[in-house]
Amino acid sequence: MLDPKSVVENGLLRGPIQHHGL
């Protein structure tokens, strides 16, 4: 699992898919 900050940043940059936790 990635860090919470990375997930948030990637989620906002990539989209809701990453934010879900893939």
N, CA and C atoms as an extended XYZ file, in Angstrom:
66
Properties=species:S:1:pos:R:3:atomname:S:1:resname:S:1:resid:I:1 pbc="F F F"
N         0.851       -1.207        0.000 N   MET     1
C         0.000        0.000        0.000 CA  MET     1
C         0.882        1.252        0.000 C   MET     1
N         0.443        2.256       -0.749 N   LEU     2
C         1.217        3.499       -0.822 CA  LEU     2
C         0.909        4.395        0.372 C   LEU     2
N         1.764        5.388        0.564 N   ASP     3
C         1.548        6.314        1.690 CA  ASP     3
C         0.256        7.101        1.480 C   ASP     3
N        -0.370        7.547        2.547 N   PRO     4
C        -1.615        8.315        2.452 CA  PRO     4
C        -1.454        9.573        1.612 C   PRO     4
N        -0.320       10.255        1.764 N   LYS     5
C        -0.076       11.474        0.982 CA  LYS     5
C         0.022       11.130       -0.504 C   LYS     5
N         0.730       10.062       -0.821 N   SER     6
C         0.881        9.668       -2.228 CA  SER     6
C        -0.482        9.311       -2.814 C   SER     6
N        -1.280        8.603       -2.027 N   VAL     7
C        -2.604        8.190       -2.508 CA  VAL     7
C        -3.461        9.415       -2.814 C   VAL     7
N        -3.406       10.391       -1.919 N   VAL     8
C        -4.200       11.615       -2.123 CA  VAL     8
C        -3.704       12.366       -3.347 C   VAL     8
N        -2.392       12.548       -3.435 N   GLU     9
C        -1.829       13.280       -4.575 CA  GLU     9
C        -2.110       12.540       -5.876 C   GLU     9
N        -1.831       11.244       -5.895 N   ASN    10
C        -2.081       10.452       -7.104 CA  ASN    10
C        -3.570       10.422       -7.425 C   ASN    10
N        -4.391       10.329       -6.389 N   GLY    11
C        -5.838       10.280       -6.608 CA  GLY    11
C        -6.330       11.565       -7.269 C   GLY    11
N        -5.792       12.703       -6.808 N   LEU    12
C        -6.244       13.973       -7.385 CA  LEU    12
C        -5.683       14.156       -8.792 C   LEU    12
N        -4.453       13.675       -9.006 N   LEU    13
C        -3.823       13.851      -10.321 CA  LEU    13
C        -4.349       12.828      -11.316 C   LEU    13
N        -4.455       11.565      -10.881 N   ARG    14
C        -4.905       10.510      -11.801 CA  ARG    14
C        -6.422       10.466      -11.860 C   ARG    14
N        -7.069       10.347      -10.704 N   GLY    15
C        -8.533       10.298      -10.708 CA  GLY    15
C        -9.063        9.550       -9.507 C   GLY    15
N       -10.375        9.373       -9.428 N   PRO    16
C       -11.017        8.702       -8.296 CA  PRO    16
C       -10.638        7.225       -8.213 C   PRO    16
N       -10.180        6.646       -9.324 N   ILE    17
C        -9.831        5.215       -9.333 CA  ILE    17
C        -8.714        4.943       -8.329 C   ILE    17
N        -7.632        5.729       -8.390 N   GLN    18
C        -6.523        5.542       -7.462 CA  GLN    18
C        -6.959        5.875       -6.042 C   GLN    18
N        -7.802        6.875       -5.896 N   HIS    19
C        -8.239        7.307       -4.561 CA  HIS    19
C        -8.967        6.162       -3.844 C   HIS    19
N        -9.646        5.310       -4.619 N   HIS    20
C       -10.375        4.184       -4.010 CA  HIS    20
C        -9.401        3.260       -3.287 C   HIS    20
N        -8.208        3.108       -3.841 N   GLY    21
C        -7.195        2.264       -3.191 CA  GLY    21
C        -6.865        1.047       -4.022 C   GLY    21
N        -6.523        1.277       -5.305 N   LEU    22
C        -6.192        0.148       -6.182 CA  LEU    22
C        -4.705       -0.170       -6.065 C   LEU    22
